[in-house]
Amino acid sequence: MVKKHILKNGLRLVYEKNDYIRSVSLGIWVNVGSSHENSTNNGLSHFNEHMFFKGTETMNAKEIADRVDNIGGLLNAFTNKEMTCYYMRVIDENLTESLDIMTEMFLKSKYDEKDIENEKNVIIEEIKMYDDSPEDIVSDRISELVFKGSALELPILGKKEDIQGYTREDILKFRNDKYTAENIVITVVGNFDEKELINYIEENYSDIEKGKTDNVILNVPYKREIVSVHKEIEQMHFCLSNRSWERGHKLNLPLKVFNNTFGGSMSSKLFQELREKRGLVYSTTSYFSSYIDTGSFGIYAGLAYDKLDECLKVITEIMDDLAENGLLEEEIERSKRQLKCNYILALESSSNVMSFIGRQEMLENKTKTVEEVIKEIEAINKDDIDEICKALMKKEEMSAIFVGNETSHDKNIELFNKYLK
């Protein structure tokens, strides 16, 4: 059973005790990501994540790594558009040591000037790595198109010129402003002593200052665009995308069912038609994201230049059919079974449960049980899916971004305009 303990400063501890396993997974979640940034501090959520690993008052980066390895732990972190998470997994006998390591890193990272300058170079190389990947380019640039004018268009890593210009004071000010108690959730899942855990968190995290990040307005007006990025590559890549629904909307769970059948699995319509049946693409998928007051739905494919015409024809024919007829009852039921299975199997891992409850608590200030989620999945019906199809399968509202060589530009623009109308 998931339990919650709230400190006086507003920091939340959410945990689930399981005596039948020997692992413990813990995470520290902070309500800060690129959607909380602007043009003057873009990339600082991610920069602060990197500094977590660079050394504390008593440990340098090598000593941190050695301590983690000495207990056989797995330590990592990530930053996305809405949150930053630091997480670790250990066997139960090493929980106290892992908490000591993460707590010192989280509360006492020293932000040494030399480390900051070194990390600027590391992050710039990370940006270059993404710039060399056409799949990542279309993913980032489609967000710029669909969410133009809001913080969701900002890249998570920031821009090279901005990263190079940030000072220690810039980075620390951003951290101090955002890493406040009401913005932090600590999650622990596995085999541990409940009283000892609560006492540890109370003793070590009660002095964090109160404060909460204000919600930002992300749902700005949407204008459809078709944009190209010139890159001399052998295979072109594209994304089609449109706005969808905000987090908490009644159609988001049905959208998971629809997406699984449309393009989110190997048995999906896109994968079977584009790759298996016709051999038009190497990879294709559909996806969706939801945020506090808006969301997006998208389609991705990587393919040879001469296959674009037929590929777009097939995709838009599938979309037209779905807009008119929706999914079959048996398709919906199969997708519901797959989704239920995915939830149940994933939550047999302590790290997945930790992530599941951490994301829920961070983004929605509540946690659902697996049973509640399964009940909601079972209640999804054809009317829900038909509503999704009518709303999202409008090709004339799709924005498009494609990455390819310059000589194919004019023809590609012509094809996107031809089919997205």
C-alpha angles and dihedrals in degrees: 000000000000114000132188130211119186120202120220090255091057100256111143127222112195118183146163121203118213117179094185098070133061099216133085124200120195133182138184110209124194124193095231132104140132091297087067092054136082138198092286098053105023111149097023095110088059093041091056090050089057093049090058088076100042102083145292136221091283105022133053121208093270093050091050090053091047093051092050092047092046090063094039092245130160111221127180145133143207140196125206136166095288110024150016120223132191113192142176138183125203141153113274097255090063098050096108092050091048091050090050091052096047094042093053091046092048099044104028109035104144103211095217113201093233091050090050093053091047091048092051087063092047092051093046089053088049089053090049090051090055091045088057091055114080091196090059093043094056091044093053096039095050088058088053090054100043096042100033110157097027133084089256089078091064118102114246092227094047125224125301096240092050094047091052092053101050118111130209088255091054093052096045094045090053091049094047092049095049107029094075126141099257089051093057131085123181116201127192126179128176140041112344144122108270097209093047091050094051092046091050094051092045092050096046106033106035093091095062108115120255119250143115133216113246116240112256124221107249102162101089123157114291124225121186116237139174113210135173132207115205114225127151100236135141096234128042123224130200143178128202116197145170137177119277134172136314124251112282094028113143092239098055096087092045086049089061089055092047094045092052090058097038102049113323101095142039090257092051125120094249096048094044096045100038102037112015101036103031106018092225099136141028094212135012135162143158125224144170138206130197128200136179096288107000144025145188140228122203149177124213132191138168116202149140116287094244092055096060096091095054092038094056090044092055094044094050092045089054090048093049091050092049093047089055103035109015120206126321118255091245091052090053093048092048092050091048090053091050092049093049090049091050092053095047097045094044092053093058086081119079091217092053092049089049090052093043095054094037094056092045094049094044097047103029105021090234140071127225123209121238088248091056092050092048091050090052091049091051091052093058111113141182093267089062092050093045090054090052092049093051092048101043106029093075104122092186089065096050120113116212136206123182133181118209147119121301096244091063095048102098095044092047093050089051092052095048090050090048097054102030096066 
